[in-house]
Amino acid sequence: MTPCRWDVIITRLMRAKIVNWVRKEVARAKSEGIVLGLSGGVDSGLVAALSKEAVGKKNVLALVLPIYSHPGDMRDAKAIAKKLGIKIKIVNLTPAYNNLLKVLPEAGDLAKANLKPRLRMLTLYYFANKLNYLVCGTGNKPEFMTGYFTKYGDGGADIFPIAGLLKREVRALAKGFGLPENIIHRIPTAGLWPGQTDEGEMGITYLELDDILARMEKRQKQILPKEKVNKVKRLMQRSEHKRMPAKACIIRSRPENRIPLGHG
């Protein structure tokens, strides 16, 4: 069997596994469908395609949630929705974002930028509550492992179908669904500010991240420069709190239960 043919089989198995998993999660939650944010990128495009296959196109709602977004994002999101035949709704959150900034104290650029994915998250959950849908996250494995997501923003969802996929695997599955080539190979960006790109902000390419993470998982020798590998390890360590549930202080026994009662 040729390596190319083997790659095709592995990709099909991944697709089937994810689709079955999504279907089971929706059924287990007694939900009626899936809502997701459609940015126009390959990750959200793939999640939309997987969701459609899992629960049917009538039970998937794609929300386009611009906040000073590039016009091309909406164009590509509409193209994906049309290709898949799924429902799409545009909710312009720019006015809400501006009004929030008016009532909040002045802060740095990062705090302002992180408001955008958090506003999108609350909008997704509004529709999820309205329709009894699950919120479907669109983060991939490199983003998940390095913490390249906003806590309680794009990191806030009920299920994450592609959190186990490397970027190259995301693109392979998206190609299998017939998503447009320009979207599959679009420069990844979270759209946090004009000109922002994922790789530019992280300081490492997805190609490098894929290789480092794959070798870590298989316990293989790293071939990229040590500083790159150490950078990924630091990102993983610093973002561990993002992948964990919020910590709660548990009181297992009350002080009054330990006071001797005496005999008198």
PyMOL commands that set and color helices and strands:
alter all, ss='L'
color gray80, all
select helices_A, chain A and resi 3-28+42-55+57-59+71-84+94-103+109-131+141-146+167-176+181-184+198-202+206-218+226-238+240-243+255-258
alter helices_A, ss='H'
color red, helices_A
select strands_A, chain A and resi 33-37+60-64+87-90+133-135
alter strands_A, ss='S'
color yellow, strands_A
deselect
rebuild
show_as cartoon
